[in-house]
Amino acid sequence: MDEVRLMDRTETKFTFNIRELSSVLNKAKAYYHILDIEGNRISRYRTLYFDTEKFELYNKHHNGKLNRYKIRHRTYVESNIGFLEVKFKNNKGRTLKTRIKELLVPDLNTGKAFNFLEKMLPFSPLSLLPKIHINYSRITLVNKVSAERLTLDLNLEFENRGICKKFNQLVIAEVKQDSKIASPFISIMHHNHIREGAISKYCFGVASIFPEVKKNNFKQKLSHINKLVQL
C-alpha cells in the first residue's frame, strides 16, 4: 500500500449493480492483491464533507470547472485513524491529495487544522461548514505489477440532519493510477459492458439530500444510477 499511495494521480470511475461484484472480483483476482487488515477485507469509512454555506465547491464541480477542491475528514474505522484531507482536481485532470492526521473531526477555525487549510486553499477556511456525512464499506485492490490501486465502495449511505439515504445495490469503482496505463480492471469493465463515468460521492450525496442545489448537469448520471439500483 505504501508503494501505491498515489497522492498525485489520475482517476477513472465506474458504477454497477452489486449483483455483478462477484463476477468482477473473480476476473480481477489474477491481476490484483486484496488489502487485508487482520483478516478483514472489507473496511468501513466514515467521512464528513465541508463546503461553504452556498455550496460553492459543489457548484464548481457541477459546472464542470477544474482547479476545484474537496475538503473532508475521513475515519478509517477498523484502523482507528482519521485524517483531515484536501483533494484538488487541477486543470490537467490530475487529482492531488494532501492530509494531516486528525483522529476526530477538528475545529477548522483554529489550531493545526486551520493552519493546514489556510496553507492549502485559495480561500479562507472560516467559510467552511460541515455539510454531509458519507459512509460506506470499501474493498481495496492493488495491481500486482504496476502502480495502480483500485477501490470498490459498497453500502453507500448519505446522512444530514436526520435525513438518511442508502444505496445498498450500488458499487462505485475507482481506478487510481500514476498515469494512464493499461489497466486489467478497465478491460474487465469493458468486457462486462460497464461504461466509464460516475458522479463523485460528494456531489451524488449533496444532489440526493439537498433539494435546493443545482443538479441539471448531473441529471443523466443520477438517472443512470437510479436505474442501476432498481435492477
N, C-alpha and C positions, 0 to 999 in steps of 0.2 A: 504493500500500500504506500510506503514511503516513496517508492520509486515512481508512483503514478499519482502524486498529489495533484498535479496539473492545475496549479493556481492561475496559469495563463493558458487558455485552451480554446478549441472550437467545440461547439455542442450541436448534436443532431438529435431531434426528438421524434418519438412515435407514440401513438396511443392505440390500445387494442383492448378487447374484452378479456377478462381473466380466464375464460374458458380456453383461450389459446396459449396460456402461460406454460402449461406442461409440455406441449409440443415445442415451443420456443426454447425452453431450457434444455430439453433433450438434444436439440440440434446444436445448442451453444456449448455444451459441456466438453466437446472435443477441442475447443479453442480457448476456453477461459477457466481460470481458477475462481472459486467462490470464497468470499470473505466469511470466515468462521470465527466467532468470538465466544470462546469457551463452550463450543458445541452449538451455538445459536447462529443460524444462517439467515435469519430474518430479524432486522434491527428496527427498533421504534425511534422515530424522530418527532420531536415537538418543536414547532417554530412559531415565533411571533414576528410579524412583519410590521414595519413602521412606514408611515407616509405623512405627507403634510395634510392639513385639515381638508383641503380641496382635492386631494389625491393627485398631486402634480406628478409624482413618479409613475403612478398607474397610467395617467393620461398621456405621458410621454411615450410609454410603451404602446398604448392603444393607437396613438397617432403615427406609429412606425418610426419614431425618432431613435437614432443611435446616440452614442455617448450618454447613456442613461444608467441610472443606479437603482439597486435594491438594497434595503437595509433590514437586517433581521437578527434576532437572537435565536440560536438553534441549540437544543438539548439533545444529546445522544443518550437515550435512556439507559440502555444496557451498560454503556461505558461510564455513565455518571459524569459526563463532562459537558461543558457548554461553551459556546463562542458567540461573540458579537461580530457579525460579518457584514462586509460591504462587497456587493457584486457590481462590477462595472462592465457594460457592453459597449465596446468602442466602435468607432466608425469603420473599422476594418472587419467587423463581425466577430471579433475575439472577445471572450469573457475573462476578466481578471478578477480574482477573489482575494481579499485580504481580511484578516481576522485577528482578534485577540481573545484570550481565554477569559471567560466570564461564566462561572457556573450557573448563576441566577440572572434573571433579566435585570440589567443595570439601569440606574437613573442616567438618561442620556444628557442631562443638563449640567453634569458636574463630573469631576474626577477623571479617571482613566478613560472611561467611555467617551466623555465629551472631547477630551484631547485627541483621542483616536479619530473620531468622526470629523472633528474640525480640520484635522490634517488631510483626511481622505476625500472630503466632499467640497464642492464649489459653492455650497450654501450652508447656512447656519444649522447645526444640529438642534437648536432651540425650536425650529419649525416642525420637528418630527413628533408624531403621536403614534401610540400603538393602535393598529387598525384591525388585524385579523390573526387568529391562531390557525395554523395549518398543520395537521398531524397526519402521519402515515407510517407505514412499515416499508422497509427497503431491503431488497436483495442486491448485493454488490458483486459484480464480476470483474475480474482483471485479466486482460489478454495475456496469454502465456508467452508471447514472443515480442510484443511491441507495446509502446506507451499508449495504452488505451484502457479506460475504465468505463464500465457500464453499470448504470443503476436502473433498477426496476422498482417502481413505487406502487404500493398496494394499499387498500383500506384507507383511501383518501378521505379526510374529514376537515370541514371548514367550520370555525366557531367564531361568533361575535355577539356579545350582549344577549346571551341566551338563545340565539339562533344557531342551529347546528344542521349542516347538510352533509350527508355521507354519499360516497360514490364507490361502494364496495365491489362493483363489477368492472371497474376501470383499472387498467395498468398504464402507467406513464413510464416509458423507457427513454433513457437519455444516454447517448454515446458521447463520451468526453475524450478528446484526443489532443495531442500536442500540435498536430497538423492534420489536414485532410489526407489520410492514407486509406488504403483498402481495409475495410472492416468486415470480419466474418459476420458480425451481428447485423450490420446493414444489409448484407447479402441474404441473410435469413429472413429479414423483414420483407425484402423484395420478393423472395421466393414464396412467402406466405401472403403476398398481395396486401401488405400493410404499408400504407403510404407515409412518407416522411411529413413531419409538421405537427406541431402541438402548441397550444397556448401555454404560457408559463403557469405554474401552480398558483402564484400570487395573483396574476390577472384573472385566472379562472375563478379563484376564490372570491375576489372583490366583485367580479361580474355576477357571481351566483348569490352573494349575500346582500349587496348594496344596490337597491333598485334605482337610486338616483344617478349612478355613474354612467358615462357614455359607454356603449358597448357595440355600436353599429359595425365597427371594423372587426369585431370578434364573432359576429353572428354565425358565419359559416363554420368556424371552429367549434363554437358552442353547440350548434346543431349536429355536427359530426359526433361530438362526444355524447350528446343525449341519445343519438341513435345507437352508439356502441353499448351504452349501459342498458339499453332496452332489448338487446339481442337475446 
